[in-house]
Amino acid sequence: MPQPRGRRHPLFLRLTKPIDPVYPDAVTPVAWDDDEPLEEAKGVVYIVTRPCVQLRTWCSQLRELHGADKTHEVEEGVSRLSASPLRPANQRALGTELEMYSARDGKVQSVRSAESAFLTTELMAVITERAGGPAVGFVSFSFKWWARAFDIEDDLAHLEVELDQAWIAPTYRGRRWGEAAAIAIAFAVKRHFDYIQDTTRWPWTFCAPLELTVCADLYSQSGEALLGKCAEYVSIQFSFEPEPQRLQVSQIILDGRW
């Protein structure tokens, strides 16, 4: 068992406790043209937090559309995706998973034995033609927290926003609906960040530096553009943070891995 090296890091303790979904409902409309009421808007982006009937319906529609898409054969900068997040077995991955590790024993189950905690939340942004309408695109993504168990001075905590796969039906490209998905993801990041910060029991005057990374494995120019937009809108969300915060974002890193 690791020897205590000071007080337990409050963020580590929070990550090891139950975490509410980013949005309370399984399916939540998050981004659309603000100049229109939701019921009249086009290109509405929903954040899906867990498996549900609506997700199964949307994924079925998306698999059919994706199967008919041949643009990767004739256009540069477009990569053929496996669309694996749309498969029924992979839909069950949506939600939150906690993993804890010690240097000596590797993965552990006991908080008392753990030296670090990794909390991963898998989500999907679904782009629909209209509110409540058929799905025409998606972005699968995740939030990944990492914190050490013990409070070490100047030790960074980490939050990673990782894009997995993204696709939109050819008919609906060029309408900035992918940008709407990037905005929805940024809203979800900030909402999740605020929830974790607000529900952590912070010692008096304690401030934890946080490194926030927006990242993805890149296979196409369109994927690179989407990642850049996500990083841009995440930065905007955190640019209005009052000073000081308990979780102080020290830097936002854009990490596109070709």
Sequence and secondary structure as in RCSB ss.txt:
>XXXX:A:sequence
MPQPRGRRHPLFLRLTKPIDPVYPDAVTPVAWDDDEPLEEAKGVVYIVTRPCVQLRTWCSQLRELHGADKTHEVE
EGVSRLSASPLRPANQRALGTELEMYSARDGKVQSVRSAESAFLTTELMAVITERAGGPAVGFVSFSFKWWARAF
DIEDDLAHLEVELDQAWIAPTYRGRRWGEAAAIAIAFAVKRHFDYIQDTTRWPWTFCAPLELTVCADLYSQSGEA
LLGKCAEYVSIQFSFEPEPQRLQVSQIILDGRW
>XXXX:A:secstr
     SSB HHHHHHTS    SSSSSEEEEES TTS GGG EEEEEEE S  HHHHHHHHHHHHHHHT  GGGTS
TT      GGGSHHHHTT EEEEEEEETTTEEES TTT SEEEEEEEEEEEEEEETT  EEEEEEEEEEEEEESB
  TT  EEEEEEEEEEEE GGGTTSSHHHHHHHHHHHHHHHHHHHHHHTS   TT  EEEEEEEEEE  SHHHHH
HHHHHHHHHHHHHTT  S  SEEEEEEEEEEE 
